[in-house]
Amino acid sequence: MKLNVNTQFIGKNCIYYKTIDSTQLEIWRLAKTNIPTGTIVIADLQTSGIGTHGRVWHTDEENNIAFSLYLKLSCNIDVLEGITVEIANIIVELFKDMYKIELSIKSPNDIVYNNKKIGGILTETKVLEKKVTDCVIGIGINTSQVEFCDELKDIASSIKKEFAIDIDTYNFIEEFCNKFEKNLLNRLERN
């Protein structure tokens, strides 16, 4: 699969799965094989998606956004300070710019609407001698799901359920790559 991105490296290498246990787990497995920095793993369905604090991230229907981004780095850990909140801001800005939707951030990593979780960000790093060597950013956004299990129906929702619109998953991911890379390069210049 190929994304149409205007970037130096983010999203240039893209691996797609119809169904996978977790994009986050897969990208860490692939990182052991020396995949290029900026590689993205996208899935339609995740059977064991990972949320924060070891929780499960449910991806029950197709056309929701579920992807993980791999970065091979060598930077001081403070260069990535606050990056999860910045990613959340980028996502909220994209929904506003592309779809005229106003979402909020429950800091640091949740995207919400009317106090219901629409999406989340999971940032994981490997650090060696105070330098970040690897970073994986997982993003899950409920765009199409309209039915939620009993344990989630009062705390989670989706773009489709709240706004009755369809999101172009790949176009959204492409725009995210374009915006996020600029942010990341500015951060790395400070290293």
C-alpha positions as CSV (number, residue, x, y, z in Angstrom):
1,M,0.0,0.0,0.0
2,K,1.2,3.5,-0.8
3,L,0.1,6.7,1.0
4,N,0.1,10.0,-1.0
5,V,2.2,12.1,1.4
6,N,4.3,15.2,1.0
7,T,6.9,14.2,3.5
8,Q,10.6,13.4,3.7
9,F,10.0,10.0,5.5
10,I,6.8,9.7,7.5
11,G,4.3,7.5,5.7
12,K,6.7,6.8,2.8
13,N,6.7,3.1,3.8
14,C,3.2,1.9,4.6
15,I,2.1,-1.7,5.5
16,Y,-1.6,-2.5,5.4
17,Y,-3.4,-5.4,7.1
18,K,-7.1,-6.3,6.8
19,T,-7.0,-7.8,10.3
20,I,-4.2,-7.9,12.8
21,D,-3.8,-8.3,16.6
22,S,-2.5,-4.8,17.1
23,T,-0.8,-2.2,14.9
24,Q,1.3,-1.2,17.9
25,L,2.6,-4.8,18.5
26,E,3.2,-5.4,14.8
27,I,5.3,-2.3,14.4
28,W,7.5,-3.2,17.4
29,R,7.9,-6.7,15.8
30,L,8.8,-5.1,12.5
31,A,11.2,-2.6,14.2
32,K,13.5,-5.6,15.0
33,T,13.9,-6.1,11.2
34,N,15.2,-2.6,10.6
35,I,12.2,-1.1,8.9
36,P,12.7,2.5,7.8
37,T,12.0,5.4,10.1
38,G,8.5,6.8,9.4
39,T,7.0,3.4,8.6
40,I,3.3,3.2,9.2
41,V,1.2,0.1,9.9
42,I,-2.5,0.4,9.2
43,A,-5.3,-2.1,9.9
44,D,-9.0,-2.2,9.2
45,L,-9.6,-4.5,12.2
46,Q,-7.6,-5.1,15.4
47,T,-8.3,-8.1,17.5
48,S,-6.2,-7.0,20.4
49,G,-5.6,-3.3,20.0
50,I,-3.7,-1.6,22.8
51,G,-4.8,1.5,24.6
52,T,-3.1,3.3,27.5
53,H,-2.5,1.7,30.8
54,G,-2.7,-1.8,29.2
55,R,-6.3,-1.4,28.3
56,V,-7.8,-2.9,25.1
57,W,-8.5,-0.5,22.2
58,H,-11.6,-1.8,20.4
59,T,-11.6,-1.7,16.6
60,D,-14.8,-3.6,15.8
61,E,-15.7,-2.3,12.4
62,E,-13.9,-1.5,9.2
63,N,-13.1,2.1,8.2
64,N,-12.1,3.3,11.7
65,I,-8.7,4.8,11.9
66,A,-6.1,2.4,13.4
67,F,-2.4,2.9,12.7
68,S,1.0,3.0,14.3
69,L,4.0,5.0,13.3
70,Y,7.6,4.0,13.8
71,L,10.4,6.5,14.4
72,K,14.1,5.5,14.6
73,L,15.7,8.3,16.6
74,S,18.7,9.4,18.5
75,C,17.6,12.3,20.6
76,N,17.4,13.5,24.1
77,I,14.3,12.4,25.8
78,D,13.2,16.0,26.5
79,V,12.9,16.6,22.7
80,L,9.8,14.4,22.8
81,E,8.3,16.2,25.9
82,G,4.6,16.9,25.3
83,I,4.5,15.1,21.9
84,T,1.4,13.2,22.7
85,V,-0.6,16.4,23.5
86,E,0.8,17.9,20.3
87,I,-0.4,14.9,18.3
88,A,-3.8,15.3,19.9
89,N,-3.8,18.9,18.8
90,I,-2.9,18.0,15.3
91,I,-5.8,15.5,15.2
92,V,-8.3,18.0,16.5
93,E,-7.1,20.6,14.0
94,L,-7.4,18.2,11.1
95,F,-11.0,17.3,12.0
96,K,-11.8,21.0,12.2
97,D,-10.0,21.9,9.0
98,M,-11.2,18.9,6.9
99,Y,-14.7,18.3,8.3
100,K,-15.7,21.4,10.4
101,I,-15.9,19.2,13.5
102,E,-15.0,20.5,16.9
103,L,-13.5,17.9,19.1
104,S,-11.7,18.3,22.5
105,I,-8.7,16.9,24.1
106,K,-8.7,15.1,27.5
107,S,-5.0,15.6,28.2
108,P,-2.8,14.1,27.4
109,N,-4.0,11.4,25.0
110,D,-7.8,11.3,24.5
111,I,-9.9,12.8,21.7
112,V,-13.4,13.4,23.1
113,Y,-16.8,14.8,22.1
114,N,-19.5,15.5,24.8
115,N,-17.3,13.7,27.3
116,K,-17.2,10.5,25.2
117,K,-14.0,9.1,23.9
118,I,-13.7,9.3,20.1
119,G,-10.0,8.5,19.8
120,G,-6.7,7.9,21.6
121,I,-3.0,8.2,21.2
122,L,-0.4,5.8,22.7
123,T,3.2,6.9,22.6
124,E,5.9,4.3,23.5
125,T,9.7,4.8,23.5
126,K,12.8,2.9,24.0
127,V,15.6,4.8,25.8
128,L,19.2,3.9,26.0
129,E,21.6,6.1,28.1
130,K,19.1,9.0,28.2
131,K,18.7,8.9,24.4
132,V,15.4,7.9,22.7
133,T,16.4,5.2,20.2
134,D,12.9,4.1,19.0
135,C,9.4,5.7,19.3
136,V,6.1,4.2,18.3
137,I,3.0,6.3,18.1
138,G,-0.3,4.5,17.9
139,I,-3.5,6.3,16.9
140,G,-7.0,5.0,17.1
141,I,-10.1,7.0,16.1
142,N,-13.6,5.7,16.0
143,T,-14.8,7.1,12.8
144,S,-17.4,4.6,11.6
145,Q,-18.5,2.5,14.5
146,V,-22.1,3.1,15.6
147,E,-22.7,0.2,18.0
148,F,-20.7,-0.1,21.2
149,C,-20.8,-2.9,23.8
150,D,-22.4,-2.3,27.1
151,E,-19.2,-1.5,28.9
152,L,-18.3,1.3,26.3
153,K,-21.7,2.7,25.2
154,D,-21.7,5.4,27.9
155,I,-18.1,6.4,27.6
156,A,-17.2,6.0,23.9
157,S,-18.6,7.3,20.6
158,S,-17.6,7.9,17.0
159,I,-17.6,10.5,14.3
160,K,-20.3,8.7,12.4
161,K,-22.6,8.3,15.5
162,E,-22.1,12.0,16.6
163,F,-22.0,13.8,13.2
164,A,-23.4,11.3,10.7
165,I,-20.5,11.9,8.2
166,D,-18.0,9.5,6.6
167,I,-14.3,10.1,7.1
168,D,-11.8,9.3,4.3
169,T,-9.5,7.2,6.5
170,Y,-6.4,7.3,4.2
171,N,-6.8,10.9,3.3
172,F,-6.9,11.7,7.0
173,I,-3.8,9.6,7.7
174,E,-2.0,11.3,4.8
175,E,-2.8,14.8,6.2
176,F,-1.7,13.7,9.6
177,C,1.6,12.5,8.2
178,N,2.2,15.9,6.4
179,K,1.4,17.9,9.6
180,F,3.1,15.7,12.1
181,E,6.4,15.5,10.2
182,K,6.8,19.3,10.3
183,N,6.2,19.3,14.0
184,L,8.7,16.4,14.5
185,L,11.4,18.1,12.4
186,N,11.1,21.3,14.4
187,R,11.5,19.3,17.6
188,L,14.6,17.4,16.3
189,E,16.3,20.7,15.3
190,R,16.4,21.5,19.0
191,N,18.3,18.3,19.8
